[in-house]
Amino acid sequence: MDGDPRDPGPAGPAPRFLHSADVAASDPGAMAQLAASIGPGMAQVLLFVSPTTDFAAAMAAARRAFGDTPLLGCTTAGEIAGGYVEDRIVATGFPARDFAARTIAIPDLSRLEPTDLIDRMVRARQALAARHPGLTHEFAHLMVDGSQFREDALMNVVGHGLGPVPLFGGTAGDGRRFGQSYVAQGAEVHTDAGFLTFFRTRCPVKVFSFDHLDVGEGRMVVTGADPVRRQVQEINAAPAAIEYARLLGKPPGQLDPFTFAAHPLVVRAGGRYHVRSIQRVENGTDLVFFSAIDEGVVLTLARPRDIARSLADNLAGLAKAGRLDSVLACDCILRRIEAQQKQQVREVSQVLARHNVTGFSTYGEQFGAMHVNLTMTGVAIYAPEDE
């Protein structure tokens, strides 16, 4: 049946404008293979690296294999290459004949300097436009380490320097360990850092963010929190984890990532609902969130729709907007966990393959000027009208 995620249907034509390849993370020649597959003449290459490998060694090997090509890389919470995959290294290349890029390093998220960062953003955008006037479409991409919980503060600054440029991005991951993640520029590995890249291209693009949630009825109030650590100690004046479990009708000892994926929370702000996903239980009673949280926030339980069908509908909508070449996506780890829990990994992967989706699973996503959760966020690349 047309559009049914259980039926992979015919594969779309191979991407022409975005070059992608993936190899096993354990392969000692992984980077050489990726460089050969991606090919020369890239304006930018992004590397999404499984946390099962030595990230510093992988990026050093990438520097040697890709030569002078600009490189950015991060560790993941899973990879996307024609579907959900694990223990892979995924490379995405932007050919210089179709794209131009300029990257701004943000080396110390704990000590942001807003005026300096905004100034660098404005100058980078202007310089890129002046140098490539024939590339009329633009977007921005953010690759960021989230181990210091600074994505929300970063987006508060970045939003002032974007101007009309649509942005998407993802927080680096550490599998399901929820430990240290890493980002890199070339062979230089960083934590507590981010890299913001402005792109211009002759290809029409659409930056998007979608989820598969409907707002439910159950509401709760955060009555005790540490916003710096994104940690909630109390909900409804009771220990947070215990109260959340009670509202779900579950024993507190059964709270795990599968529960958080199946029972997400949303908060209403600016006339819209935004997801506030739980990352883990800490100290037996506290809840640590993936994004900003504070006392007084009213949380509402949300109901997930069928994740495979919702994804199929959303990607089909993108495909209707033009001749879709490929999609680069940042996908929340909780979506992958939900697909696994509901035995829908094959269905979701078929949908991703049908639309040439490449990317990685994240600890959070960035869209516009916001840090969000439980979404798939990315950019759709379309063939130029004169092709």
Beta strands, then each sheet from edge to edge (+ up, - down):
strand 1: 19-24
strand 2: 42-49
strand 3: 71-75
strand 4: 79-81
strand 5: 84-85
strand 6: 88-95
strand 7: 99-106
strand 8: 137-144
strand 9: 167-171
strand 10: 183-185
strand 11: 188-190
strand 12: 194-201
strand 13: 205-210
strand 14: 213-226
strand 15: 231-235
strand 16: 238-239
strand 17: 265-269
strand 18: 272-275
strand 19: 278-282
strand 20: 286-289
strand 21: 298-304
strand 22: 324-332
strand 23: 357-362
strand 24: 365-367
strand 25: 370-372
strand 26: 376-382
sheet 1: 1+ 6- 2+ 3+ 10- 11+
sheet 2: 5+ 4- 23+ 22+ 26- 13+
sheet 3: 7+ 12- 8+ 9+ 24- 25+
sheet 4: 16+ 15- 14+ 21- 17+ 18-
sheet 5: 16+ 15- 20+ 19-
end
